[in-house]
Amino acid sequence: MTLGGILLWFGGAQAVAVGLLAFAGKVWVDQTRTRQKAKLSSQIEALRAETAEGRQRLQHILDRQLQVHALQFKKELEVYEEIWRTLIEMTKAVTQLRTPPP
């Protein structure tokens, strides 16, 4: 082998080595990206589940408060109706007191 042949052989070996290293690096980057993507996906799903649970809890609290307010409103309306009936009867009674007897 001549000096040129030896250099050519080493140059070809270097090119193959660089190609193998580039391929191995690409495979490693792809695997790392896949692992990171899976990890982030599981974290996102956990956050979605937690958010859904919190939303359900808040909706339950809101529904309960709306029901309480509706019951309070209904009770207040009943009380006001009774007060008005009483006031009307009282107005009639006071009016009869003021009118002179025939």
Backbone bond lengths (Angstrom), bond angles and torsions (degrees), N, CA, C in turn:
res aa  C-N    CA-C-N  psi(-1)  N-CA   C-N-CA  omega(-1)  CA-C   N-CA-C  phi
1 M - - - 1.434 - - 1.529 109.00 -
2 T 1.278 113.39 138.44 1.458 119.06 179.27 1.506 109.05 -91.10
3 L 1.272 114.66 171.50 1.458 120.11 -179.50 1.516 110.64 -63.43
4 G 1.302 117.41 -39.94 1.459 121.01 177.33 1.517 111.81 -63.68
5 G 1.341 117.98 -39.30 1.465 121.82 178.63 1.514 111.48 -66.15
6 I 1.335 115.68 -39.82 1.468 119.95 179.38 1.529 109.88 -65.05
7 L 1.334 115.77 -45.42 1.474 119.18 179.41 1.523 110.89 -63.30
8 L 1.336 115.83 -39.92 1.460 119.77 178.18 1.519 110.79 -63.76
9 W 1.352 116.55 -40.28 1.463 120.49 179.23 1.515 110.38 -64.24
10 F 1.341 117.78 -45.54 1.465 120.88 179.14 1.525 111.26 -66.08
11 G 1.309 117.23 -36.97 1.468 120.19 177.62 1.512 111.27 -64.45
12 G 1.346 116.68 -41.21 1.464 120.00 177.44 1.508 111.49 -66.33
13 A 1.331 116.13 -38.30 1.464 120.54 178.31 1.523 109.94 -65.32
14 Q 1.318 116.52 -38.75 1.462 119.82 177.64 1.526 110.81 -64.54
15 A 1.311 116.15 -41.28 1.467 119.07 -179.98 1.520 110.59 -63.05
16 V 1.328 116.37 -41.27 1.470 120.44 178.08 1.518 109.95 -65.16
17 A 1.343 116.94 -42.62 1.464 120.88 -179.93 1.520 110.48 -63.54
18 V 1.326 116.69 -43.54 1.464 119.77 178.59 1.523 110.21 -63.57
19 G 1.311 117.19 -40.85 1.456 121.05 177.66 1.517 112.02 -62.19
20 L 1.348 117.02 -43.35 1.468 121.18 178.34 1.525 111.28 -65.12
21 L 1.342 116.11 -41.79 1.458 119.21 178.48 1.523 111.24 -64.61
22 A 1.331 117.08 -40.42 1.459 120.64 177.65 1.525 110.48 -62.88
23 F 1.321 117.23 -42.86 1.467 121.72 178.71 1.525 110.39 -63.79
24 A 1.344 116.69 -46.05 1.465 120.62 179.99 1.533 110.04 -62.92
25 G 1.325 117.34 -39.80 1.467 120.88 178.21 1.512 111.51 -63.66
26 K 1.323 116.80 -40.93 1.466 120.97 178.74 1.520 110.60 -63.72
27 V 1.331 116.46 -44.36 1.462 120.70 178.57 1.523 110.03 -61.18
28 W 1.326 117.02 -43.99 1.462 121.21 -179.47 1.528 110.77 -63.17
29 V 1.343 117.29 -44.27 1.471 121.43 178.89 1.527 110.22 -62.71
30 D 1.328 117.81 -42.30 1.465 121.02 179.37 1.524 111.27 -62.71
31 Q 1.337 116.61 -42.57 1.468 120.02 179.43 1.525 110.62 -65.44
32 T 1.322 116.29 -42.51 1.463 120.44 178.83 1.526 110.28 -63.03
33 R 1.309 117.07 -43.45 1.460 121.39 178.84 1.532 110.34 -62.23
34 T 1.320 116.74 -41.88 1.462 120.67 179.63 1.523 110.85 -63.67
35 R 1.347 117.12 -42.77 1.471 120.21 178.42 1.525 111.34 -64.35
36 Q 1.326 116.80 -43.11 1.464 120.48 179.34 1.528 111.03 -64.45
37 K 1.311 116.11 -40.43 1.465 120.79 179.52 1.528 110.29 -63.38
38 A 1.340 116.79 -43.06 1.469 120.41 178.72 1.521 110.52 -64.64
39 K 1.324 116.82 -40.88 1.468 120.77 179.66 1.521 110.68 -63.80
40 L 1.323 116.53 -46.27 1.462 120.06 179.37 1.526 111.53 -65.47
41 S 1.311 117.26 -37.18 1.470 120.46 178.05 1.522 110.96 -63.05
42 S 1.328 116.95 -41.51 1.468 119.12 179.15 1.524 110.59 -67.67
43 Q 1.337 117.65 -36.71 1.463 120.02 176.94 1.527 111.02 -65.71
44 I 1.317 116.70 -40.55 1.469 120.43 178.53 1.525 110.42 -63.13
45 E 1.322 116.88 -43.32 1.471 119.80 178.86 1.518 111.24 -63.54
46 A 1.347 116.71 -38.68 1.466 119.72 177.92 1.523 110.23 -63.73
47 L 1.326 117.49 -41.64 1.463 120.66 178.09 1.524 111.73 -66.07
48 R 1.312 116.50 -38.72 1.473 119.16 177.53 1.524 110.99 -62.83
49 A 1.335 116.03 -43.16 1.466 119.86 179.65 1.525 110.23 -63.87
50 E 1.334 116.61 -43.26 1.457 120.96 179.85 1.525 110.94 -64.10
51 T 1.320 116.65 -41.33 1.456 121.32 178.72 1.524 110.93 -65.01
52 A 1.321 116.58 -42.51 1.473 120.22 179.29 1.521 110.34 -63.30
53 E 1.317 116.58 -40.79 1.461 120.34 179.44 1.526 110.50 -64.83
54 G 1.318 116.59 -43.30 1.464 120.39 178.33 1.516 111.80 -64.42
55 R 1.330 116.20 -39.31 1.461 120.49 178.37 1.527 110.52 -64.09
56 Q 1.328 117.44 -40.27 1.465 120.46 178.66 1.527 110.77 -65.12
57 R 1.345 116.01 -40.64 1.459 120.12 178.08 1.528 111.02 -61.52
58 L 1.332 116.15 -45.98 1.464 120.19 179.50 1.520 111.89 -65.98
59 Q 1.329 117.57 -37.28 1.464 120.55 178.19 1.521 110.52 -64.75
60 H 1.331 117.22 -38.20 1.462 121.32 177.73 1.526 110.07 -63.68
61 I 1.333 116.48 -44.26 1.473 120.28 178.99 1.525 109.95 -62.84
62 L 1.319 116.57 -44.69 1.465 120.67 179.51 1.528 111.32 -61.67
63 D 1.326 116.93 -45.68 1.468 120.17 179.32 1.520 111.41 -60.47
64 R 1.334 115.88 -41.43 1.459 119.76 -179.95 1.530 110.29 -64.69
65 Q 1.336 116.86 -43.43 1.466 119.95 179.50 1.526 111.61 -65.42
66 L 1.329 116.77 -39.25 1.461 119.43 177.17 1.521 111.27 -62.74
67 Q 1.325 116.59 -39.26 1.457 120.26 178.44 1.529 110.55 -65.02
68 V 1.334 116.71 -42.18 1.466 120.45 178.67 1.524 110.03 -62.97
69 H 1.323 117.13 -44.23 1.463 119.86 179.61 1.529 111.23 -64.30
70 A 1.319 116.97 -38.43 1.467 119.80 178.38 1.529 110.36 -64.20
71 L 1.332 116.73 -42.20 1.471 119.88 178.40 1.529 111.01 -64.91
72 Q 1.337 116.11 -41.33 1.466 119.28 178.16 1.528 110.61 -62.79
73 F 1.320 116.66 -43.34 1.462 120.60 179.77 1.526 110.16 -61.57
74 K 1.319 116.33 -44.34 1.464 120.41 -179.95 1.529 110.73 -61.59
75 K 1.324 116.47 -43.76 1.463 120.52 -179.65 1.529 110.58 -65.71
76 E 1.342 116.83 -42.42 1.459 120.15 178.34 1.529 110.63 -61.97
77 L 1.322 116.76 -41.33 1.453 120.61 179.13 1.529 110.57 -62.14
78 E 1.326 117.52 -41.71 1.464 120.88 177.59 1.535 110.56 -62.03
79 V 1.326 116.36 -42.01 1.465 120.47 -179.87 1.523 110.22 -64.64
80 Y 1.366 116.61 -44.38 1.466 119.85 179.18 1.520 111.22 -62.99
81 E 1.324 118.03 -38.33 1.467 120.26 177.76 1.517 110.28 -62.55
82 E 1.323 116.46 -41.71 1.465 120.21 178.57 1.529 110.77 -65.97
83 I 1.328 116.33 -40.48 1.473 120.01 178.29 1.523 110.04 -62.18
84 W 1.351 117.07 -43.86 1.469 119.94 179.78 1.518 111.47 -63.41
85 R 1.326 116.69 -42.21 1.470 119.15 177.84 1.523 110.37 -59.10
86 T 1.318 114.73 -44.19 1.466 119.78 -179.57 1.523 110.90 -65.16
87 L 1.338 116.60 -41.42 1.470 119.98 178.99 1.527 111.43 -64.76
88 I 1.320 116.19 -39.64 1.470 119.24 178.54 1.524 110.29 -63.79
89 E 1.322 116.50 -43.45 1.475 119.87 178.51 1.529 110.24 -63.79
90 M 1.327 116.04 -40.57 1.454 119.60 179.62 1.529 110.81 -66.27
91 T 1.344 116.95 -40.56 1.463 120.38 178.22 1.524 110.12 -61.49
92 K 1.331 116.07 -42.28 1.468 119.53 177.61 1.524 110.66 -62.00
93 A 1.324 116.61 -42.65 1.468 120.54 -178.36 1.520 110.42 -66.22
94 V 1.349 117.38 -41.57 1.474 120.68 179.41 1.514 110.07 -66.89
95 T 1.316 117.01 -38.91 1.464 120.89 179.01 1.521 109.91 -63.48
96 Q 1.321 117.64 -39.34 1.470 120.31 178.71 1.518 111.09 -67.77
97 L 1.332 116.96 -30.27 1.463 119.94 178.22 1.520 110.78 -69.63
98 R 1.327 116.96 -34.16 1.470 121.05 -175.91 1.538 111.96 -79.83
99 T 1.281 117.08 -32.68 1.469 118.17 -176.77 1.518 109.51 -73.40
100 P 1.317 114.31 134.58 1.467 116.83 179.18 1.534 109.68 -70.62
101 P 1.284 115.39 147.73 1.467 118.25 179.28 1.526 110.27 -66.10
102 P 1.279 117.34 145.66 1.492 119.57 -179.91 1.504 114.03 -74.00
